[in-house]
Amino acid sequence: MPEQADMQPSGEASVFTAGCLLLLVLMADVAAGLLVAVVLVARGWNRMGAGSARTAADAPPPDWAPVLGFGALALALGVTAVVLLRIGHRVIGALQLTLCVFLVVHTLRSWP
């Protein structure tokens, strides 16, 4: 009877597993992105309501929420990409790394 360590997964099973992993990772990324978007929209509404009582000479303080939100999301994507690359899922890891780079660029553009 062959041992579990001696058995190699079939090509179909590994492709199916990689596809399911890609789907789960992308769904988690979308959920985290939606969470950041909801928080930023809620903060924007709060700042608009508080800004009506200010005079024209008053400058609003810089809003660090977009930088922190997108930065945290980029960090999570980067860590996930490194982990996926380390365990051997190169395509999924490269996709995560690409999304991380786009988020880092967006974070740097939203710097106050």
N, CA, C and O atoms as a DFTB+ gen file, in Angstrom:
448 C
 N C O
     1  1       0.845      -1.165       0.000
     2  2       0.000       0.000       0.000
     3  2       0.903       1.245       0.000
     4  3       1.771       1.360       0.866
     5  1       0.725       2.166      -0.933
     6  2       1.605       3.331      -1.012
     7  2       1.337       4.317       0.129
     8  3       0.207       4.478       0.591
     9  1       2.400       4.955       0.557
    10  2       2.303       5.971       1.612
    11  2       1.715       7.254       1.025
    12  3       1.740       7.463      -0.188
    13  1       1.183       8.112       1.906
    14  2       0.633       9.397       1.460
    15  2       1.726      10.284       0.887
    16  3       1.470      11.028      -0.060
    17  1       2.943      10.230       1.435
    18  2       4.035      11.078       0.952
    19  2       4.490      10.663      -0.436
    20  3       5.007      11.492      -1.185
    21  1       4.308       9.390      -0.799
    22  2       4.731       8.906      -2.112
    23  2       3.754       9.279      -3.217
    24  3       4.128       9.288      -4.390
    25  1       2.526       9.582      -2.870
    26  2       1.509       9.883      -3.869
    27  2       1.624      11.338      -4.306
    28  3       1.630      12.246      -3.475
    29  1       1.712      11.548      -5.596
    30  2       1.760      12.890      -6.167
    31  2       0.350      13.259      -6.615
    32  3      -0.373      12.417      -7.147
    33  1      -0.049      14.527      -6.402
    34  2      -1.379      14.916      -6.868
    35  2      -1.423      14.943      -8.386
    36  3      -0.438      15.271      -9.048
    37  1      -2.559      14.598      -8.912
    38  2      -2.702      14.600     -10.363
    39  2      -2.743      16.038     -10.867
    40  3      -2.963      16.977     -10.102
    41  1      -2.528      16.185     -12.155
    42  2      -2.525      17.519     -12.755
    43  2      -3.873      18.198     -12.632
    44  3      -3.951      19.400     -12.378
    45  1      -4.942      17.422     -12.813
    46  2      -6.288      17.972     -12.704
    47  2      -6.579      18.466     -11.292
    48  3      -7.158      19.537     -11.109
    49  1      -6.179      17.690     -10.305
    50  2      -6.439      18.067      -8.917
    51  2      -5.671      19.319      -8.534
    52  3      -6.206      20.170      -7.823
    53  1      -4.424      19.455      -8.988
    54  2      -3.649      20.640      -8.637
    55  2      -4.185      21.882      -9.348
    56  3      -4.167      22.970      -8.772
    57  1      -4.657      21.744     -10.575
    58  2      -5.251      22.880     -11.280
    59  2      -6.549      23.294     -10.594
    60  3      -6.816      24.485     -10.433
    61  1      -7.351      22.321     -10.192
    62  2      -8.595      22.625      -9.491
    63  2      -8.313      23.312      -8.156
    64  3      -8.987      24.277      -7.795
    65  1      -7.313      22.811      -7.424
    66  2      -6.949      23.411      -6.145
    67  2      -6.440      24.834      -6.333
    68  3      -6.805      25.730      -5.572
    69  1      -5.600      25.046      -7.340
    70  2      -5.081      26.386      -7.613
    71  2      -6.208      27.334      -8.016
    72  3      -6.209      28.498      -7.614
    73  1      -7.149      26.855      -8.793
    74  2      -8.288      27.688      -9.188
    75  2      -9.149      28.074      -8.002
    76  3      -9.571      29.223      -7.878
    77  1      -9.408      27.114      -7.135
    78  2     -10.195      27.409      -5.938
    79  2      -9.457      28.381      -5.021
    80  3     -10.067      29.284      -4.450
    81  1      -8.152      28.196      -4.881
    82  2      -7.348      29.103      -4.062
    83  2      -7.353      30.506      -4.641
    84  3      -7.482      31.481      -3.901
    85  1      -7.214      30.621      -5.964
    86  2      -7.266      31.930      -6.620
    87  2      -8.606      32.598      -6.381
    88  3      -8.658      33.790      -6.078
    89  1      -9.681      31.855      -6.511
    90  2     -11.011      32.407      -6.292
    91  2     -11.185      32.878      -4.857
    92  3     -11.721      33.961      -4.625
    93  1     -10.741      32.086      -3.896
    94  2     -10.870      32.482      -2.492
    95  2     -10.026      33.710      -2.169
    96  3     -10.483      34.603      -1.455
    97  1      -8.815      33.765      -2.682
    98  2      -7.943      34.910      -2.412
    99  2      -8.516      36.171      -3.046
   100  3      -8.523      37.228      -2.415
   101  1      -8.991      36.078      -4.268
   102  2      -9.565      37.253      -4.918
   103  2     -10.847      37.711      -4.238
   104  3     -11.104      38.912      -4.153
   105  1     -11.658      36.769      -3.751
   106  2     -12.864      37.162      -3.016
   107  2     -12.505      37.862      -1.710
   108  3     -13.170      38.820      -1.317
   109  1     -11.462      37.392      -1.036
   110  2     -11.017      38.049       0.189
   111  2     -10.474      39.444      -0.112
   112  3     -10.693      40.374       0.665
   113  1      -9.772      39.595      -1.226
   114  2      -9.260      40.911      -1.618
   115  2     -10.400      41.878      -1.925
   116  3     -10.355      43.042      -1.527
   117  1     -11.401      41.405      -2.618
   118  2     -12.554      42.249      -2.938
   119  2     -13.278      42.653      -1.661
   120  3     -13.679      43.808      -1.521
   121  1     -13.450      41.725      -0.732
   122  2     -14.116      42.048       0.533
   123  2     -13.315      43.081       1.326
   124  3     -13.892      44.011       1.889
   125  1     -11.997      42.925       1.374
   126  2     -11.167      43.902       2.090
   127  2     -11.202      45.255       1.389
   128  3     -11.241      46.290       2.054
   129  1     -11.188      45.263       0.076
   130  2     -11.286      46.516      -0.673
   131  2     -12.620      47.215      -0.444
   132  3     -12.666      48.437      -0.303
   133  1     -13.696      46.451      -0.407
   134  2     -15.004      47.045      -0.122
   135  2     -15.064      47.612       1.291
   136  3     -15.671      48.660       1.511
   137  1     -14.442      46.934       2.245
   138  2     -14.396      47.443       3.610
   139  2     -13.659      48.774       3.669
   140  3     -14.123      49.711       4.319
   141  1     -12.517      48.865       2.998
   142  2     -11.769      50.130       2.961
   143  2     -12.600      51.215       2.277
   144  3     -12.623      52.357       2.736
   145  1     -13.283      50.868       1.184
   146  2     -14.110      51.849       0.475
   147  2     -15.252      52.362       1.345
   148  3     -15.531      53.561       1.357
   149  1     -15.909      51.471       2.069
   150  2     -17.015      51.880       2.935
   151  2     -16.512      52.808       4.044
   152  3     -17.148      53.817       4.349
   153  1     -15.376      52.466       4.641
   154  2     -14.815      53.309       5.699
   155  2     -14.447      54.681       5.157
   156  3     -14.708      55.694       5.806
   157  1     -13.842      54.726       3.974
   158  2     -13.453      56.012       3.404
   159  2     -14.658      56.860       3.008
   160  3     -14.637      58.078       3.180
   161  1     -15.702      56.236       2.482
   162  2     -16.915      56.980       2.133
   163  2     -17.570      57.524       3.399
   164  3     -18.003      58.676       3.424
   165  1     -17.646      56.712       4.443
   166  2     -18.240      57.181       5.699
   167  2     -17.420      58.341       6.285
   168  3     -17.994      59.310       6.784
   169  1     -16.102      58.250       6.229
   170  2     -15.254      59.353       6.704
   171  2     -15.443      60.596       5.859
   172  3     -15.433      61.709       6.385
   173  1     -15.614      60.424       4.561
   174  2     -15.835      61.570       3.677
   175  2     -17.130      62.279       3.999
   176  3     -17.176      63.509       4.011
   177  1     -18.184      61.522       4.262
   178  2     -19.448      62.150       4.649
   179  2     -19.318      62.878       5.967
   180  3     -19.879      63.960       6.140
   181  1     -18.582      62.294       6.902
   182  2     -18.377      62.924       8.204
   183  2     -17.595      64.222       8.039
   184  3     -17.913      65.219       8.687
   185  1     -16.586      64.226       7.190
   186  2     -15.786      65.434       6.982
   187  2     -16.581      66.511       6.264
   188  3     -16.375      67.697       6.518
   189  1     -17.483      66.126       5.375
   190  2     -18.303      67.125       4.682
   191  2     -19.255      67.799       5.652
   192  3     -19.474      69.007       5.568
   193  1     -19.824      67.032       6.573
   194  2     -20.735      67.606       7.562
   195  2     -20.012      68.513       8.540
   196  3     -20.554      69.542       8.946
   197  1     -18.805      68.151       8.923
   198  2     -18.033      68.967       9.861
   199  2     -17.453      70.188       9.171
   200  3     -17.171      71.187       9.834
   201  1     -17.267      70.139       7.863
   202  2     -16.672      71.257       7.137
   203  2     -17.629      72.407       6.915
   204  3     -17.185      73.502       6.571
   205  1     -18.935      72.205       7.097
   206  2     -19.896      73.282       6.862
   207  2     -19.813      74.357       7.936
   208  3     -20.220      75.491       7.685
   209  1     -19.300      74.042       9.125
   210  2     -19.204      75.020      10.202
   211  2     -17.895      75.797      10.158
   212  3     -17.697      76.697      10.974
   213  1     -17.012      75.483       9.250
   214  2     -15.714      76.149       9.171
   215  2     -15.809      77.408       8.321
   216  3     -16.676      77.537       7.457
   217  1     -14.898      78.325       8.590
   218  2     -14.802      79.522       7.762
   219  2     -13.883      79.241       6.584
   220  3     -13.228      78.200       6.532
   221  1     -13.838      80.165       5.647
   222  2     -13.012      79.966       4.451
   223  2     -11.526      80.015       4.794
   224  3     -10.716      79.391       4.108
   225  1     -11.157      80.746       5.844
   226  2      -9.750      80.864       6.220
   227  2      -9.245      79.608       6.921
   228  3      -8.041      79.355       6.950
   229  1     -10.151      78.828       7.481
   230  2      -9.763      77.591       8.162
   231  2      -9.399      76.525       7.141
   232  3     -10.200      76.203       6.264
   233  1      -8.223      75.991       7.246
   234  2      -7.838      74.878       6.378
   235  2      -8.101      73.575       7.122
   236  3      -7.701      73.429       8.277
   237  1      -8.770      72.629       6.470
   238  2      -9.031      71.363       7.169
   239  2      -7.723      70.607       7.388
   240  3      -6.802      70.710       6.578
   241  1      -7.641      69.864       8.459
   242  2      -6.429      69.077       8.695
   243  2      -6.308      67.975       7.639
   244  3      -7.313      67.539       7.077
   245  1      -5.099      67.535       7.375
   246  2      -4.948      66.476       6.367
   247  2      -5.643      65.190       6.814
   248  3      -5.636      64.833       7.992
   249  1      -6.236      64.513       5.847
   250  2      -6.942      63.267       6.127
   251  2      -6.013      62.099       5.814
   252  3      -5.670      61.856       4.657
   253  1      -5.616      61.384       6.854
   254  2      -4.696      60.274       6.693
   255  2      -5.422      58.948       6.497
   256  3      -4.773      57.920       6.306
   257  1      -6.740      58.948       6.539
   258  2      -7.498      57.697       6.418
   259  2      -7.255      56.986       5.084
   260  3      -7.078      55.768       5.085
   261  1      -7.237      57.700       3.931
   262  2      -6.968      56.970       2.685
   263  2      -5.574      56.350       2.658
   264  3      -5.397      55.232       2.175
   265  1      -4.595      57.069       3.172
   266  2      -3.230      56.543       3.174
   267  2      -3.154      55.303       4.055
   268  3      -2.577      54.290       3.659
   269  1      -3.735      55.381       5.245
   270  2      -3.706      54.231       6.150
   271  2      -4.519      53.058       5.616
   272  3      -4.079      51.911       5.701
   273  1      -5.698      53.332       5.068
   274  2      -6.556      52.260       4.547
   275  2      -5.933      51.543       3.370
   276  3      -5.843      50.315       3.358
   277  1      -5.497      52.320       2.361
   278  2      -4.889      51.696       1.186
   279  2      -3.533      51.090       1.513
   280  3      -3.148      50.079       0.925
   281  1      -2.803      51.700       2.449
   282  2      -1.518      51.136       2.852
   283  2      -1.680      49.800       3.549
   284  3      -0.922      48.865       3.291
   285  1      -2.668      49.705       4.435
   286  2      -2.919      48.433       5.126
   287  2      -3.373      47.358       4.135
   288  3      -2.974      46.198       4.239
   289  1      -4.201      47.753       3.187
   290  2      -4.653      46.799       2.174
   291  2      -3.488      46.345       1.300
   292  3      -3.395      45.166       0.960
   293  1      -2.597      47.270       0.933
   294  2      -1.420      46.910       0.143
   295  2      -0.495      45.988       0.927
   296  3       0.078      45.051       0.369
   297  1      -0.351      46.255       2.220
   298  2       0.487      45.390       3.054
   299  2      -0.089      43.974       3.126
   300  3       0.647      42.993       3.022
   301  1      -1.396      43.876       3.304
   302  2      -2.033      42.557       3.362
   303  2      -1.869      41.814       2.030
   304  3      -1.600      40.613       2.015
   305  1      -2.031      42.530       0.922
   306  2      -1.857      41.890      -0.384
   307  2      -0.413      41.465      -0.594
   308  3      -0.155      40.401      -1.156
   309  1       0.529      42.285      -0.148
   310  2       1.938      41.936      -0.294
   311  2       2.318      40.707       0.503
   312  3       3.034      39.834       0.011
   313  1       1.839      40.639       1.734
   314  2       2.137      39.472       2.569
   315  2       1.507      38.218       1.971
   316  3       2.134      37.160       1.937
   317  1       0.271      38.339       1.502
   318  2      -0.390      37.201       0.865
   319  2       0.367      36.765      -0.386
   320  3       0.499      35.569      -0.648
   321  1       0.863      37.730      -1.159
   322  2       1.610      37.396      -2.374
   323  2       2.895      36.657      -2.035
   324  3       3.241      35.677      -2.695
   325  1       3.598      37.114      -1.022
   326  2       4.852      36.442      -0.641
   327  2       4.571      35.023      -0.152
   328  3       5.296      34.090      -0.498
   329  1       3.535      34.862       0.641
   330  2       3.190      33.523       1.143
   331  2       2.817      32.606      -0.022
   332  3       3.257      31.458      -0.072
   333  1       2.011      33.107      -0.954
   334  2       1.622      32.287      -2.102
   335  2       2.816      31.938      -2.972
   336  3       2.898      30.822      -3.486
   337  1       3.741      32.867      -3.145
   338  2       4.935      32.567      -3.923
   339  2       5.814      31.542      -3.214
   340  3       6.420      30.690      -3.864
   341  1       5.888      31.617      -1.884
   342  2       6.715      30.684      -1.123
   343  2       6.169      29.257      -1.157
   344  3       6.936      28.294      -1.141
   345  1       4.820      29.122      -1.206
   346  2       4.257      27.768      -1.216
   347  2       4.133      27.205      -2.630
   348  3       3.689      26.070      -2.807
   349  1       4.521      27.989      -3.635
   350  2       4.591      27.447      -4.984
   351  2       3.492      27.853      -5.936
   352  3       3.459      27.355      -7.061
   353  1       2.603      28.722      -5.547
   354  2       1.541      29.182      -6.449
   355  2       2.014      30.467      -7.112
   356  3       1.699      31.568      -6.661
   357  1       2.777      30.309      -8.191
   358  2       3.440      31.452      -8.818
   359  2       2.465      32.400      -9.498
   360  3       2.609      33.616      -9.376
   361  1       1.490      31.880     -10.199
   362  2       0.560      32.735     -10.942
   363  2      -0.282      33.556      -9.979
   364  3      -0.436      34.764     -10.162
   365  1      -0.825      32.914      -8.964
   366  2      -1.664      33.615      -7.998
   367  2      -0.822      34.622      -7.218
   368  3      -1.273      35.738      -6.961
   369  1       0.388      34.238      -6.843
   370  2       1.273      35.149      -6.125
   371  2       1.663      36.348      -6.965
   372  3       1.734      37.469      -6.461
   373  1       1.916      36.119      -8.245
   374  2       2.267      37.231      -9.139
   375  2       1.082      38.177      -9.315
   376  3       1.267      39.393      -9.371
   377  1      -0.118      37.639      -9.403
   378  2      -1.311      38.475      -9.510
   379  2      -1.486      39.311      -8.248
   380  3      -1.781      40.503      -8.324
   381  1      -1.304      38.689      -7.094
   382  2      -1.393      39.419      -5.828
   383  2      -0.324      40.509      -5.748
   384  3      -0.600      41.619      -5.294
   385  1       0.880      40.195      -6.183
   386  2       1.967      41.167      -6.159
   387  2       1.680      42.334      -7.092
   388  3       2.012      43.475      -6.772
   389  1       1.071      42.068      -8.235
   390  2       0.690      43.140      -9.163
   391  2      -0.367      44.043      -8.535
   392  3      -0.273      45.267      -8.622
   393  1      -1.365      43.444      -7.907
   394  2      -2.381      44.246      -7.219
   395  2      -1.764      45.062      -6.087
   396  3      -2.168      46.201      -5.852
   397  1      -0.794      44.491      -5.389
   398  2      -0.100      45.194      -4.314
   399  2       0.644      46.414      -4.848
   400  3       0.616      47.478      -4.229
   401  1       1.304      46.268      -5.987
   402  2       2.035      47.395      -6.575
   403  2       1.065      48.501      -6.973
   404  3       1.348      49.675      -6.729
   405  1      -0.072      48.158      -7.580
   406  2      -1.068      49.170      -7.928
   407  2      -1.579      49.898      -6.689
   408  3      -1.768      51.114      -6.717
   409  1      -1.803      49.163      -5.606
   410  2      -2.269      49.798      -4.378
   411  2      -1.202      50.683      -3.745
   412  3      -1.523      51.733      -3.188
   413  1       0.046      50.279      -3.820
   414  2       1.123      51.116      -3.286
   415  2       1.203      52.424      -4.069
   416  3       1.370      53.490      -3.476
   417  1       1.085      52.353      -5.393
   418  2       1.101      53.570      -6.203
   419  2      -0.092      54.457      -5.857
   420  3       0.052      55.675      -5.751
   421  1      -1.261      53.859      -5.682
   422  2      -2.449      54.639      -5.307
   423  2      -2.290      55.253      -3.918
   424  3      -2.717      56.384      -3.686
   425  1      -1.682      54.517      -3.002
   426  2      -1.445      55.038      -1.663
   427  2      -0.510      56.235      -1.711
   428  3      -0.750      57.239      -1.041
   429  1       0.542      56.137      -2.490
   430  2       1.484      57.253      -2.593
   431  2       0.853      58.462      -3.273
   432  3       1.209      59.598      -2.958
   433  1      -0.075      58.241      -4.199
   434  2      -0.760      59.369      -4.836
   435  2      -1.740      60.048      -3.889
   436  3      -2.003      61.241      -4.037
   437  1      -2.281      59.325      -2.927
   438  2      -3.253      59.920      -2.012
   439  2      -2.578      60.510      -0.763
   440  3      -3.256      60.925       0.176
   441  1      -1.264      60.542      -0.763
   442  2      -0.512      61.115       0.362
   443  2      -0.831      62.603       0.450
   444  3      -0.735      63.313      -0.551
   445  1      -1.212      63.090       1.646
   446  2      -1.548      64.533       1.735
   447  2      -0.355      65.444       1.618
   448  3      -0.503      66.665       1.677
